[in-house]
């Protein structure tokens, strides 16, 4: 069984911190990479766990289904956390606003999560906030004032990673959002689920049903 290593890049005022998580089908939740690596069921670990496509290989517990079945059936009887993407770009709450603008150049996302020093989700910053400011004729210097990401916070559309796909769809529709911030039990970031992630799952589900 191959499990994707998820990389969370937290852009901070001084440096970028990379946090690695793995969604464990046995525990049906995200766990830290170090905890996963220490599991006796793990047979192979990646040489560079932070690289795109990095996976851990393990022997699944008897109570867990094979990964393809586990993911395909997530919407019916499994957690939506298994569908989140392998990469998430986050912003430290103390990140200056000019650095926030640079982060949006790196990521195509419409919004980015903002976290504190422990990884707890505080909210999001939206790309459209910058675009609206420029349309209204605000001077470019606005983005270079000593503001921080926490000063531009908006409420994030959040959902527990243990929720179902149906609950995820309902949350996206009711909040008119294209992204869901998935939370672990301690309210830290588990990952980001987009409407495209859900579309991929629907496409896969239809293919499996047609067999």
C-alpha positions as CSV (number, residue, x, y, z in Angstrom):
1,X,0.0,0.0,0.0
2,X,1.4,3.4,-1.0
3,X,0.4,6.5,1.0
4,X,1.2,9.9,-0.3
5,X,3.3,12.2,1.9
6,X,1.6,15.6,2.0
7,X,3.7,18.7,2.3
8,X,2.5,21.9,3.9
9,X,4.7,24.8,3.1
10,X,4.2,27.6,5.7
11,X,5.6,30.8,4.5
12,X,6.9,32.7,7.5
13,X,8.5,36.2,8.0
14,X,12.0,34.7,8.1
15,X,11.9,31.2,6.6
16,X,9.6,28.6,5.1
17,X,8.6,25.7,7.3
18,X,7.6,22.4,5.7
19,X,5.3,20.2,7.7
20,X,4.8,16.6,6.4
21,X,1.6,14.6,7.0
22,X,0.3,11.2,5.9
23,X,-3.3,10.2,5.8
24,X,-3.4,6.8,7.6
25,X,-6.2,4.5,6.4
26,X,-5.9,2.4,9.6
27,X,-6.4,5.4,11.9
28,X,-8.6,7.2,9.3
29,X,-6.9,10.5,10.0
30,X,-3.8,12.5,9.2
31,X,-0.7,11.8,11.2
32,X,2.7,13.4,11.3
33,X,5.3,11.9,8.9
34,X,7.6,11.0,11.9
35,X,4.7,9.1,13.5
36,X,3.9,7.3,10.3
37,X,7.6,6.4,9.7
38,X,7.9,4.9,13.1
39,X,4.9,2.6,12.5
40,X,6.1,-1.1,12.4
41,X,3.9,-1.6,9.3
42,X,6.0,0.7,7.2
43,X,8.2,-1.1,4.8
44,X,9.7,1.7,2.7
45,X,10.2,5.4,3.2
46,X,11.1,8.0,0.5
47,X,14.6,9.3,0.4
48,X,13.3,12.8,0.0
49,X,9.9,12.9,1.7
50,X,9.2,16.5,0.9
51,X,9.5,16.0,-2.8
52,X,6.3,15.9,-5.0
53,X,5.0,12.4,-5.4
54,X,6.8,11.1,-2.3
55,X,5.1,8.0,-0.8
56,X,5.4,5.7,2.1
57,X,4.8,2.0,1.6
58,X,3.2,0.0,4.4
59,X,1.3,-3.2,5.1
60,X,-2.3,-2.2,5.8
61,X,-4.1,-3.5,8.9
62,X,-6.7,-6.2,8.2
63,X,-9.4,-3.7,9.1
64,X,-8.4,-1.3,6.3
65,X,-9.3,-1.8,2.6
66,X,-6.9,-1.5,-0.2
67,X,-6.1,2.2,-0.9
68,X,-8.0,2.4,-4.3
69,X,-11.1,1.0,-2.7
70,X,-10.6,3.2,0.4
71,X,-10.4,6.4,-1.6
72,X,-13.1,5.4,-4.1
73,X,-15.6,4.8,-1.2
74,X,-14.6,7.8,0.9
75,X,-17.8,9.6,0.1
76,X,-20.0,6.7,1.4
77,X,-18.2,5.4,4.5
78,X,-14.8,7.0,4.7
79,X,-13.3,10.4,5.5
80,X,-13.0,13.2,3.0
81,X,-9.5,13.7,4.3
82,X,-8.3,10.9,2.0
83,X,-9.0,13.1,-1.0
84,X,-7.0,16.2,-0.2
85,X,-4.2,17.2,-2.4
86,X,-0.5,16.4,-1.7
87,X,0.6,20.1,-1.4
88,X,-0.7,23.0,0.6
89,X,0.8,26.5,0.7
90,X,0.0,28.4,4.0
91,X,0.8,31.8,5.4
92,X,2.2,32.5,8.8
93,X,0.0,35.0,10.6
94,X,2.9,37.4,11.0
95,X,3.9,37.4,7.3
96,X,4.1,41.0,6.0
97,X,1.5,41.8,3.3
98,X,4.1,42.4,0.6
99,X,5.3,38.8,1.1
100,X,1.6,37.6,1.0
101,X,1.4,39.1,-2.5
102,X,4.6,37.2,-3.5
103,X,3.0,34.0,-2.2
104,X,0.0,34.4,-4.4
105,X,2.3,34.7,-7.4
106,X,3.6,31.2,-6.5
107,X,0.3,29.6,-5.9
108,X,-2.7,29.7,-8.4
109,X,-5.2,29.4,-5.5
110,X,-7.9,32.0,-5.0
111,X,-7.3,31.9,-1.2
112,X,-4.6,30.7,1.1
113,X,-4.9,29.5,4.7
114,X,-3.4,31.5,7.5
115,X,-2.0,29.6,10.5
116,X,-0.4,30.4,13.8
117,X,3.0,29.1,15.0
118,X,1.4,25.8,16.1
119,X,-0.3,25.2,12.8
120,X,-3.8,26.1,14.0
121,X,-6.0,27.6,11.2
122,X,-6.9,31.3,11.9
123,X,-8.6,32.0,8.6
124,X,-7.8,32.8,5.0
125,X,-6.5,35.6,2.8
126,X,-8.2,36.0,-0.5
127,X,-6.5,37.0,-3.8
128,X,-9.5,39.1,-4.8
129,X,-8.8,41.4,-1.8
130,X,-5.7,42.7,-3.7
131,X,-7.5,42.9,-7.0
132,X,-10.4,44.9,-5.5
133,X,-7.9,47.3,-3.9
134,X,-6.3,48.0,-7.2
135,X,-9.6,48.4,-9.0
136,X,-10.6,51.0,-6.5
137,X,-7.5,53.0,-7.2
138,X,-5.6,52.3,-4.0
139,X,-1.9,53.2,-4.4
140,X,0.7,50.4,-4.8
141,X,2.2,51.5,-1.5
142,X,-0.8,50.1,0.3
143,X,0.8,46.6,-0.1
144,X,4.1,47.7,1.5
145,X,2.8,49.2,4.7
146,X,3.8,47.2,7.8
147,X,0.7,45.0,7.8
148,X,0.6,41.3,8.4
149,X,-1.4,38.4,7.0
150,X,-3.5,38.3,10.2
151,X,-4.7,41.9,9.5
152,X,-6.4,40.7,6.3
153,X,-8.1,37.6,7.6
154,X,-11.3,36.4,6.3
155,X,-13.4,33.4,7.6
156,X,-12.3,30.1,6.1
157,X,-14.7,27.4,5.0
158,X,-13.6,24.6,7.2
159,X,-14.6,21.0,7.7
160,X,-13.2,18.1,9.7
161,X,-11.1,15.7,7.7
162,X,-13.3,12.9,9.1
163,X,-16.4,14.3,7.2
164,X,-17.9,12.6,4.2
165,X,-17.8,13.8,0.6
166,X,-21.5,14.6,0.8
167,X,-20.8,16.9,3.7
168,X,-17.9,18.5,1.8
169,X,-20.1,19.2,-1.2
170,X,-22.8,20.7,1.0
171,X,-20.2,22.9,2.7
172,X,-18.8,24.2,-0.7
173,X,-22.3,24.9,-2.0
174,X,-23.7,26.6,1.1
175,X,-20.7,28.9,1.4
176,X,-20.2,29.5,-2.3
177,X,-16.6,28.4,-2.0
178,X,-14.2,26.6,-4.2
179,X,-11.9,25.4,-1.4
180,X,-12.3,23.6,1.9
181,X,-9.8,23.9,4.7
182,X,-9.7,20.5,6.3
183,X,-9.0,20.3,10.0
184,X,-7.4,17.7,12.2
185,X,-8.9,16.9,15.6
186,X,-6.7,19.6,17.2
187,X,-7.8,22.3,14.7
188,X,-4.5,22.3,12.9
189,X,-4.4,22.1,9.1
190,X,-4.9,18.6,7.6
191,X,-5.0,19.8,4.0
192,X,-6.9,21.8,1.4
193,X,-9.7,20.2,-0.6
194,X,-10.7,21.9,-3.8
195,X,-13.8,21.5,-6.0
196,X,-11.4,20.0,-8.6
197,X,-10.4,17.3,-6.1
198,X,-14.1,16.4,-5.7
199,X,-14.6,16.3,-9.4
200,X,-11.7,13.9,-9.8
201,X,-13.3,11.7,-7.1
202,X,-16.7,11.8,-8.9
203,X,-15.0,10.9,-12.2
204,X,-13.2,8.0,-10.5
205,X,-16.4,6.8,-8.8
206,X,-18.3,6.8,-12.1
207,X,-15.6,4.7,-13.8
208,X,-15.6,2.2,-11.0
209,X,-19.4,2.0,-11.1
210,X,-19.4,1.4,-14.8
211,X,-17.2,-1.7,-14.4
